């Protein structure tokens, strides 16, 4: 019988940690739609915030998984969509950022812009105890 998951053995081959030693529970799941946008100046706010009862960065993690991939050859290019990133906002909240800020030097100074090219994805918050 095949066994899947995490198992840790000591130098004598005795199992010291296995899947039966902890519990994994999904606390929240949300679909983030695809987004293509951009504009001038810096962007600071989060596109989405999630308040997840039970979330604690000490024993939780966030999984961001694409739902739909690009319909074209996915070589790395300026048009390749990306996944959002998350930030721990404290307490039970996380913020999701689907954009990035960048600067372009015009010969005299930098002009700043933001750009979003995010693929549709699922954000899941999971607790391990």
N, C-alpha and C positions, 0 to 999 in steps of 0.2 A: 504494500500500500504506500503510495506517495504521500509525503508530508510537505506542506508548504509553509513558509513563514520564516521567522528568525529563530535560530537555535545557536547557543553558545556552549562550547565544550571546553573543559580544562585540559591540562597537559596529559591527563590520564584517560581522556575520552569520556569523562563523566559530564552529562549535560548539567550546566549551571543556570541556564536561562532558556526559556522556551515560550512559545505562544500562549501557553496556559498560565504564564506568570503576569500577564497584563491584559487589559481590555481596551479595545479601540472603539470609539463611538463617534459617529458623525453628528455634530451639533447644528450645522446649518449648510444649506446648499442654495446657490443662486446662479441664474444664467445672466451673463454679461453680454449684451448684444455687440455685434461688430460695429466699429466706428472708424470713419475716415473723415478727419477734419483738421483744421489748422487756423492759425491766426497770428497777429502781431502781438508783441509784448510777452511778458512772463505769465504763466498760468500757475496758480498756487493751490486752488481748491481740488478736492477729490471728486471724481465723477460719481462715485457711489460710496456710501458708508454702510457698514453692516454692524448692527448691535446684536451680538451673539451671547445670549445667556449661558454662563458656564465657561466662556472663553478666558483663558489665562495663558500668556505666552510661555509660562514655565512648563506646561504639560499639554499644550495644544500646538497644532501646526495647520498651515493653510496650503491647500492644493489647488492649483490653477491649471485646468486641462482644456485644450482647444476642443470645441464641438464640431467645427467645420473648418477644414483646411482650405487653402487657396485652390481655386480651380485651374491653376496654371502651374507650369514647372517651377518648383520652389527653390530656385537658386537664390543665393543671398543677393539682394539688390535693394535699392531705395524703396521699391514698391512692395517688399516682402512684409506681410502683416506680422505683428508681434503680440505677445500676451501682456495683460496688465500686470502691474506689480502691486503689492500691498504694503501698508504701513500700520504698525501697532499704534493706535491712537490713545491707548490707556484704558483702563477699566475693561469693559467687554466689547469695545469698538475697534474695528479695523477700517482703514480707508483704502479704496482701490483707485489707482492712477492708471489711466489708459493713454497718457500723453507724455511727451518729453519736451523740455526747453532746450533751445540751441541758439547760438549767436553766429552772425555772419559779419565779417569785417568788410566795410565798404571803402577802405583806403584811408579813412579818417577816424572811424569809430565802429564799435560793434552795434549792429541792430539785432534785436532779440525777437524770437518767434517761438511758437509751440506747434507741435505736430502730433496727430493721433492716427495710427494705422493699426487698429486692434482687431484681431480675429474674434469671432464669437466663441465664448468659453464658459465653463462651469467653474465657480469658485466654491470650494468646500472647506469647512472648518471642522477639524477632527481633534478629539481629546484622547490621550493615551494615559491610562491609570494602571 
